[in-house]
Amino acid sequence: MGIWKASVSLRIRPGLRTELEQFAAREDRTLGNIGSLLLEWATEQLKAVGSTEKLRKCKVRQRGSHSRRWERSK
């Protein structure tokens, strides 16, 4: 049947848009594609924790801390 798409307009500060554009360029993606990926990921996280307040309190692990632990366990 195909993928149904819906347009979404967001108001974000200019600095955040610049950061997102830089991420998109590094990964050879469009700003719209990055936005879609982030919205899908964020929706899954929100469903998992149950509320925006709980989601805001969640912390993402530092990239280096996990890889260092893995290297020590070899």
N, C-alpha and C positions, 0 to 999 in steps of 0.2 A: 504494500500500500504506500510505502514511502514515508519519509519523515515530515511531520507537520512542524512548521516553524512559527514562532510568534516574536514580534519585535518587542523589545524592552528598552525603555529610556531610563537612565539613571543620572542623578546629579552627583558628581564626585568632584573633589577639589582638583585643581589643575596639576598639582604635584603627584597625586595618585595616578592620574591619567598618564602622565609622563613615565612613571615607574612601570605601569602596565604595558605601555608601548615599548619600553626597553626590553621587558621580559618577552614580549611577543616577537620583537626583532631578533633577539638571541635565539629563540626557538623556531624561527622562520614560520611564524604564525601571524594571523591577523589579530587586531585588537578584539574584534567580535568573537573570534574563536577562543581566545584566552578568557574573555568574559563568560562565554558559555561553559567552558571547562570549570572555571571557578564557581559559577552558580550551581552547576551539578554537584560538584564536590561539597560545597557549603550546605546544600540542601540535604545531602546524605549525613553530614556531620550534625546538622540541626535535628534531623530525625533521630539520630542515635542518642543525643543528649537530652532532647525534649523541650528546650527553651533557649531563647537567645541569650538570656542572662547566664545560663550554665555554659553555653557555647563561648561566650566572651571570656569566661574564666579558664577555659582550656588552653594549654600551652603546647606548642609544637616542639618536639625534641630538636636540639641542635644537630645539625648534620654530622659534625665531627665526633660527637660523644658516642653515638651508636657504632660508627665504624671503628673507633679505637677499641671499644670493648670487644668487638668481633675479632680484631687483629690479635688481641691478647689471648683469646681463647683457642687460637690455632695450635 
